[in-house]
Structure formats: structure tokens, C-alpha cells
Amino acid sequence: MGDQESRTAELARGLGEVRDRLRVACSAAGRSPDEVELLVVTKFFPAEDVVRLIDLGEREFGESREPEAGRKVAQVRAERSEPAVFDMIGRLQRNKAKTVAGWARCVHSLDSERLATALDTAAAAARDDGVRHDPLDVLIQVSLDGDTSRGGVAADDLDPLAQHVASADALRLRGLMCIAPLEGEPERWMHRAATVRAQFLRSHPDAEVLSAGMSGDLDVAVAYGSTCVRVGTAILGERPIVSP
């Protein structure tokens, strides 16, 4: 088996194992697998891997770095006509808003009014230029432990930011994103995420998305209501030391 066939087989195996985990987790939680989107995180991996995953039936991907992501998305779309979508899942600087608005379906890491304003301006310009036709979906990243230096906003600050997004013409608030801190058990943090989400939905009932859970804790996240798990390592393997 050649290197290309071997890599495709490796991805197919990882993808199958993660899909099986999702089915088991959803069954244990009394949920349908259709309720949970699998976002395959392809950051640090080449466009060729994304193309292989598209050929394996995947259509939703997560990226976290510019300009790597923009170049990769352009290459993938030039090679495959299937309607794959890409989300921005990493921390985002305002000066990258313009390029991200050109390729992203959704930004998972909104954490300030200034970033929201930059994304709104960029998405409006992209719409005017015909680059995009729909509003840019956004998720507010919530800091589960209150340490906002690592990204996200404190739970008490969610509503003002949500109101700011609601006033933006080219943005659409879809829900919340969280990353479980390394300290403490995942169940503790996913319980916290579910509690914050329940309170948030009282004021923003249409913002139903909860992007939570990665390779190590997706099962727990599903049990606590995640609607989108972001999985990279369990499918693609350990990230390369040097990004392509």
C-alpha cells in the first residue's frame, strides 16, 4: 500500500472510531447522533488530508490559524467541488477578521465587543463583494473557570456581548463555545457549561449551539448537551511538529 493509500486508511480508521464513540455517547445520553455535529479539526495538517476526509464523506472542518487556514481552504475548494464548510475555532485577532470573514461559516471564539465589531464590518464587506451570502455565524466563547487570559469571557459578561452581536447587521449569534480547563475533571467543567448554557438560553432561546468536547472529553460533553464536538487528534493523529 502506498503512502497516499495508507494515509487514507489511517484517516478512515480514526474517523470510524470517533463516529462509533459518538454513537455510543449519544445512546448513553438518550440522544440521537443527528443532534451532534462532528467538526473535524484539521489545523496543522495539509490540505491533502482535508481532501481525503471529504472523499470519506466529511463536510465540516475546523481551523484556527491565519493565514494557514485561508490558503488551505482555497486549495481544498480548488480541488473538490463538494460543499465543505470551515469554521474558525481558535483565538482570533481583529486584524485577521477580514480574511476569516471570507471563508468561515462560523467563528467559535468570539470574546469581545471589539472583535464582534471587526467581524461585523468584515462580513458586511464580504457580503457586498459577493464573497459570502449569509451572515457570519458566531459563538461566544465562555471561560468556564473565569480565567479570561486563556480566551473566552466570564459567564457574567455573556449577556452584554450577546446584545452587541444582536445589534450587528452581518453577524448571527448561534450559541456558546467552551474548552474544558486542564485542571479538574472534564465532568465538572461540562456540568458548568451546561449550567451556563441553560441560563443563557433563557435570554437567547435561538442560540442553541453548544460547541464543547474534543478528542479526550467528547463523551462527557455529549452527556451534558454538546451539539458540536471538535475532534482532531483522534482522527488525524498527533499534530506535526512543524506546520506545513
Secondary structure, 3 states (H helix, E strand, C coil): CCHHHHHHHHHHHHHHHHHHHHHHHHHHCCCCHHHCEEEEECCCCCHHHHHHHHHCCCCEEEECCCCHHHHHHHHHHHHCCCCCEEEECCCCCHHHHHHHHHHCCEEEEECCHHHHHHHHHHHHHHHHCCCCCCCEEEEEEECCCCCHHHCCECHHHHHHHHHHHHCCCCEEEEEEECCCCCCCCHHHHHHHHHHHHHHHHHHCCCCCEEECCCCCCHHHHHHCCCCEEEECHHHHCCCCCCCC
